[in-house]
């Protein structure tokens, strides 16, 4: 666990995040539309887009980052609270910030 100040020392994009509402409750909308499966979900911390992880066939979370430039995602898996910055390639947990989805 890290404080916001500790994260800012290694990631310059934490302040780009804002409170978001996910655009899907429990699925990758793009994969669902294609009839494909996904492995894990990630939520964009600038707009709330939910996309599948890089272990998934379509890698929609990374595609969203590439298309929009939005640098920060959080795990959208129940019980997981970690964040990832694509630009700084940093994974972290923030003190006092729990999972987006409960177990």
Phi, psi and omega in degrees: 000141181228152174281164177301321179297317178298319179295319180300336178290337182241351182220121182269007186250000181301323181287352176280349183280160177210162175299130183232161172245130182296145178274004176208144182280328188198024182207164171273111184302322180293317178296317180300318180295328179275349185079018181263163176262163176227162182265302180222163183245149177231147180242125177295133182266014171248329184227350179089003179300133176256127179221164181279156185283176180287348173278348177275154182306317190264344176051049185292331178295315178293321178298322177297315177301315181297319183285327187252336186082002178294119191274338191246134171231159171238153171299137177250024177268141178306131176084351180262138184236009185283156178243160175217135174253116178298318185292317182264355179053051183236133174251137180203161169247140179259134174306132173077005179244110182275188179297152175291319180242135178285161176297000000 
